[in-house]
Amino acid sequence: MIDLKGGAFQLETYTGKMNFYLAAVDDMLKHPTDQPSIGLILCRTKKELVVEYALRGTTTPMGIAEFTHLLKLPDRFTGRCRRWRSWRLN
């Protein structure tokens, strides 16, 4: 499961929500022969030490990574995507 966040990593909410999502997926969707689900939280920024402490005590397979979104629409799409401004991350 991937959770794309538009801002910095928030310790208070993101890991708890992902843990909840993964528990629900494993309970309701996972086949008995499947391995546990894996969660990936993608944030614009994160502090390494905070992430390390946030994940240290959990047994749920989870990772937190930074991402860089597109700042400019690639030239090949210019004029084709009218709604680019409304859905891109600011």
Residue frames as qw, qx, qy, qz and C-alpha x, y, z in Angstrom:
[[0.000, 0.892, 0.452, 0.000, 0.00, 0.00, 0.00],
 [0.425, 0.157, 0.011, 0.891, 1.33, 3.43, -0.93],
 [0.133, -0.870, -0.427, 0.210, 0.24, 6.61, 0.82],
 [0.451, 0.382, 0.119, 0.798, 1.31, 9.77, -1.03],
 [0.278, -0.789, -0.370, 0.404, 1.49, 12.82, 1.24],
 [0.383, 0.813, 0.158, 0.409, 1.85, 16.38, -0.01],
 [0.166, -0.908, 0.239, -0.302, 3.91, 17.67, 2.89],
 [0.101, 0.545, -0.765, 0.328, 6.53, 16.78, 5.45],
 [0.549, -0.153, -0.819, 0.063, 6.38, 13.51, 7.40],
 [0.442, -0.525, 0.186, -0.703, 4.06, 13.86, 10.41],
 [0.168, 0.184, -0.921, 0.300, 4.91, 11.43, 13.15],
 [0.378, 0.050, 0.583, -0.718, 1.62, 11.84, 15.00],
 [0.714, 0.339, 0.205, -0.577, -0.60, 10.65, 12.15],
 [0.572, 0.516, -0.518, -0.372, 1.13, 8.98, 9.23],
 [0.190, 0.269, -0.941, 0.082, 2.58, 5.82, 10.80],
 [0.370, 0.124, 0.740, -0.548, -0.56, 5.16, 12.85],
 [0.668, 0.449, 0.040, -0.592, -2.80, 5.48, 9.82],
 [0.502, 0.459, -0.690, -0.247, -0.58, 3.24, 7.71],
 [0.052, -0.148, 0.943, -0.292, -0.52, 0.63, 10.46],
 [0.539, 0.291, 0.510, -0.603, -4.34, 0.76, 10.53],
 [0.637, 0.516, -0.269, -0.505, -4.62, 0.48, 6.72],
 [0.337, 0.395, -0.851, -0.077, -2.26, -2.49, 6.59],
 [0.249, -0.001, 0.872, -0.422, -4.08, -4.29, 9.40],
 [0.627, 0.403, 0.293, -0.599, -7.40, -3.80, 7.58],
 [0.579, 0.526, -0.499, -0.372, -6.00, -4.96, 4.23],
 [0.158, 0.297, -0.936, 0.100, -4.40, -8.02, 5.78],
 [0.362, 0.121, 0.766, -0.517, -7.61, -8.87, 7.64],
 [0.605, 0.500, 0.330, -0.524, -10.09, -8.33, 4.79],
 [0.624, 0.679, -0.226, -0.314, -8.19, -8.82, 1.52],
 [0.030, 0.596, -0.800, -0.054, -5.12, -10.96, 2.08],
 [0.881, 0.056, -0.416, -0.217, -5.23, -14.60, 1.04],
 [0.814, -0.556, 0.163, -0.026, -4.06, -17.03, 3.78],
 [0.881, 0.040, 0.143, 0.450, -0.95, -17.91, 1.76],
 [0.318, 0.829, -0.019, 0.460, 0.04, -14.25, 1.14],
 [0.520, -0.042, -0.385, 0.761, 2.84, -12.56, 3.04],
 [0.124, -0.732, -0.417, 0.524, 1.97, -9.52, 5.19],
 [0.362, 0.860, 0.244, 0.265, 1.20, -6.36, 3.24],
 [0.557, -0.129, -0.052, 0.819, 3.91, -3.71, 2.95],
 [0.043, 0.937, 0.330, -0.104, 3.30, 0.00, 3.45],
 [0.524, 0.104, 0.105, 0.839, 5.19, 2.88, 1.88],
 [0.046, -0.904, -0.315, 0.287, 4.61, 6.47, 2.99],
 [0.534, 0.330, 0.204, 0.751, 5.89, 9.01, 0.46],
 [0.196, -0.883, -0.264, 0.335, 6.42, 12.54, 1.83],
 [0.391, 0.883, -0.082, 0.247, 8.01, 15.68, 0.48],
 [0.180, 0.640, -0.590, 0.458, 10.46, 15.78, 3.39],
 [0.865, -0.425, -0.263, -0.042, 11.41, 13.67, 6.37],
 [0.154, -0.775, 0.559, -0.252, 13.88, 13.77, 9.23],
 [0.623, 0.247, -0.743, 0.006, 15.91, 10.56, 9.32],
 [0.078, 0.144, -0.800, 0.577, 16.08, 10.31, 13.11],
 [0.556, 0.055, 0.301, -0.773, 12.33, 10.86, 13.52],
 [0.793, 0.221, -0.387, -0.414, 11.59, 8.18, 10.91],
 [0.447, 0.253, -0.829, 0.222, 14.02, 5.75, 12.55],
 [0.141, -0.045, 0.720, -0.678, 12.36, 6.17, 15.94],
 [0.649, 0.134, 0.052, -0.747, 8.86, 6.05, 14.45],
 [0.818, 0.223, -0.437, -0.300, 9.50, 2.67, 12.83],
 [0.133, 0.450, -0.831, 0.300, 11.76, 1.10, 15.44],
 [0.367, -0.077, 0.772, -0.514, 9.02, -0.44, 17.59],
 [0.751, 0.289, 0.056, -0.592, 6.66, -1.56, 14.85],
 [0.523, -0.114, 0.828, 0.168, 6.49, -5.08, 13.47],
 [0.616, 0.679, 0.358, -0.179, 4.43, -3.96, 10.48],
 [0.609, 0.058, 0.397, 0.684, 6.50, -3.91, 7.25],
 [0.137, 0.950, 0.275, -0.062, 6.58, -0.19, 6.50],
 [0.582, -0.006, 0.117, 0.805, 8.90, 2.33, 4.89],
 [0.054, 0.925, 0.224, -0.302, 9.00, 6.12, 4.65],
 [0.594, 0.076, 0.340, 0.725, 10.65, 7.91, 1.74],
 [0.085, 0.641, 0.017, -0.762, 10.91, 11.38, 0.27],
 [0.553, 0.467, 0.597, 0.347, 9.66, 12.12, -3.21],
 [0.041, -0.395, 0.164, 0.903, 10.03, 14.95, -5.67],
 [0.511, 0.615, 0.581, -0.152, 6.98, 15.74, -7.72],
 [0.471, 0.434, 0.401, 0.655, 6.92, 17.32, -11.14],
 [0.131, -0.560, -0.190, 0.796, 7.44, 21.04, -10.90],
 [0.319, 0.488, -0.298, -0.756, 6.79, 21.55, -14.59],
 [0.850, 0.316, 0.354, -0.229, 4.68, 19.53, -16.99],
 [0.544, -0.174, 0.617, 0.541, 6.92, 17.73, -19.51],
 [0.163, 0.397, -0.341, -0.836, 6.93, 19.42, -22.94],
 [0.125, -0.068, -0.892, -0.428, 5.29, 16.44, -24.64],
 [0.096, -0.545, -0.817, 0.162, 2.17, 17.00, -22.51],
 [0.002, -0.354, -0.117, 0.928, 1.92, 20.78, -22.84],
 [0.409, 0.146, -0.314, -0.844, -1.47, 21.67, -24.26],
 [0.506, -0.103, -0.814, -0.265, -2.85, 18.16, -23.69],
 [0.425, -0.412, -0.727, 0.348, -3.55, 18.39, -19.97],
 [0.098, -0.681, -0.176, -0.704, -5.78, 21.39, -19.30],
 [0.651, -0.705, -0.143, -0.244, -6.29, 20.55, -15.67],
 [0.702, 0.193, -0.439, 0.526, -2.58, 20.27, -14.79],
 [0.016, 0.460, -0.326, 0.825, -2.72, 23.28, -12.54],
 [0.668, -0.428, 0.017, -0.608, -5.66, 21.96, -10.54],
 [0.964, -0.231, -0.105, -0.082, -4.18, 18.57, -9.67],
 [0.641, 0.387, -0.442, 0.494, -0.44, 19.10, -9.39],
 [0.628, -0.590, -0.355, 0.362, 1.04, 19.39, -5.92],
 [0.126, 0.919, -0.065, 0.368, 2.03, 22.91, -4.92]]
